[in-house]
Amino acid sequence: MATPPPAFVYRISTGDEWAELQRTGGTLGGDLDRSTGCFHLSDLAQAKMTLKNYFRGQNNLYLLQIDTAKIADGLIYEAADGCNYFPHFYGPDRSFAPLQLSAVVKADKIVQANNNFFAVYLMERPSNSDV
């Protein structure tokens, strides 16, 4: 029997992407997401590794906590290498649907200091919010 997904997955978002998400209520992500037809996500334990491997030296980043129940129709775990499986959001029927602001439960500003990353509390959405 398959293990159910965790309650939350995480998106490392650029400042521009986070602003677009708040302004319009949805985003199609960055160039990598658009070219692969899916949003690249992480489990919480994978987020720091993702930051170090793909975002080192970048500023104005946010860690978005995403409710997996709200993206369940398009959430798929795929092997990145022999031992790591990462969550990807394709959208229903692999339609590459926008990631909706309503799926974001919490957003934290990511701060880099001394070659390490820290999340600074920014915003939390009520769980019963329809916004």
C-alpha positions as CSV (number, residue, x, y, z in Angstrom):
1,M,0.0,0.0,0.0
2,A,1.3,3.4,-0.9
3,T,2.3,5.8,1.8
4,P,0.1,8.9,1.9
5,P,1.8,12.2,1.2
6,P,2.8,14.4,4.1
7,A,0.3,17.2,5.1
8,F,2.6,19.8,3.6
9,V,5.2,20.2,0.9
10,Y,7.4,23.3,0.4
11,R,8.2,25.6,-2.5
12,I,11.3,27.8,-2.6
13,S,9.9,30.9,-4.3
14,T,11.6,34.0,-5.7
15,G,10.4,37.4,-4.6
16,D,9.0,38.0,-8.1
17,E,7.1,34.7,-8.0
18,W,5.7,35.3,-4.5
19,A,4.6,38.9,-5.5
20,E,2.8,37.5,-8.6
21,L,1.1,34.8,-6.5
22,Q,-0.1,37.4,-4.0
23,R,-1.2,39.8,-6.7
24,T,-3.0,37.5,-9.1
25,G,-3.8,34.4,-6.9
26,G,-1.8,32.0,-9.0
27,T,1.6,31.5,-10.7
28,L,3.1,29.2,-13.3
29,G,6.5,29.4,-11.6
30,G,9.8,30.0,-13.1
31,D,11.6,29.0,-16.3
32,L,12.5,25.5,-15.0
33,D,8.8,24.8,-13.9
34,R,7.5,26.0,-17.3
35,S,10.0,24.0,-19.3
36,T,9.4,20.8,-17.4
37,G,5.6,21.3,-17.0
38,C,5.6,20.9,-13.2
39,F,6.4,22.8,-10.0
40,H,9.5,21.6,-8.3
41,L,8.8,21.2,-4.6
42,S,10.5,19.7,-1.5
43,D,9.6,18.0,1.7
44,L,10.7,20.0,4.7
45,A,13.7,17.8,5.2
46,Q,14.8,18.4,1.6
47,A,14.3,22.2,1.6
48,K,17.8,23.1,2.9
49,M,19.5,20.8,0.4
50,T,17.4,22.4,-2.4
51,L,18.4,25.8,-1.2
52,K,22.1,24.9,-1.1
53,N,22.1,23.2,-4.5
54,Y,20.0,25.6,-6.5
55,F,19.6,28.9,-4.8
56,R,23.0,29.7,-3.1
57,G,23.8,33.3,-3.4
58,Q,20.3,34.4,-4.3
59,N,18.4,36.9,-2.2
60,N,14.7,37.7,-1.8
61,L,13.6,34.0,-1.5
62,Y,10.6,32.7,0.3
63,L,9.7,29.3,1.7
64,L,6.0,28.5,1.0
65,Q,4.3,25.8,3.0
66,I,1.7,24.2,0.7
67,D,-1.2,22.1,1.8
68,T,-1.0,18.8,-0.1
69,A,-4.7,18.2,0.2
70,K,-5.2,21.2,-2.1
71,I,-2.9,20.0,-4.8
72,A,-3.4,16.2,-4.4
73,D,-4.8,15.8,-7.9
74,G,-1.5,16.8,-9.4
75,L,1.1,15.9,-6.8
76,I,3.6,13.2,-7.8
77,Y,6.8,12.0,-6.1
78,E,9.6,11.3,-8.5
79,A,13.1,10.0,-8.1
80,A,15.8,12.7,-8.5
81,D,18.6,10.2,-8.0
82,G,19.0,6.7,-6.4
83,C,17.8,7.7,-2.9
84,N,15.9,11.0,-3.1
85,Y,12.3,11.3,-4.2
86,F,11.0,14.9,-4.6
87,P,7.4,16.1,-4.9
88,H,6.3,17.7,-8.1
89,F,3.0,19.4,-8.8
90,Y,1.8,18.8,-12.4
91,G,-1.8,19.9,-12.0
92,P,-4.9,17.7,-12.5
93,D,-4.3,15.2,-15.4
94,R,-0.8,16.6,-15.8
95,S,-2.3,19.8,-17.2
96,F,0.4,22.1,-15.6
97,A,-2.2,24.1,-13.8
98,P,-1.1,27.3,-11.9
99,L,-0.1,26.9,-8.3
100,Q,-2.9,28.8,-6.4
101,L,-2.4,31.1,-3.5
102,S,-5.2,29.3,-1.7
103,A,-2.9,26.2,-1.4
104,V,-0.2,28.2,0.5
105,V,-0.7,27.9,4.2
106,K,2.4,29.8,5.3
107,A,5.2,31.9,3.8
108,D,8.5,32.6,5.4
109,K,11.3,35.0,4.2
110,I,14.5,33.1,3.8
111,V,17.6,34.7,5.1
112,Q,21.2,33.6,4.3
113,A,23.9,34.1,6.8
114,N,27.3,32.4,7.3
115,N,26.6,30.0,4.5
116,N,23.4,28.8,6.1
117,F,19.7,29.5,5.6
118,F,17.1,30.7,8.1
119,A,13.4,31.2,7.6
120,V,11.8,34.3,9.1
121,Y,8.1,34.2,9.9
122,L,6.2,36.2,7.3
123,M,2.6,35.2,6.9
124,E,0.2,32.5,7.9
125,R,-3.2,31.9,6.3
126,P,-6.1,30.7,8.4
127,S,-6.8,27.0,7.4
128,N,-10.4,27.8,6.7
129,S,-9.6,30.7,4.3
130,D,-11.1,30.6,0.9
131,V,-8.8,33.4,-0.3
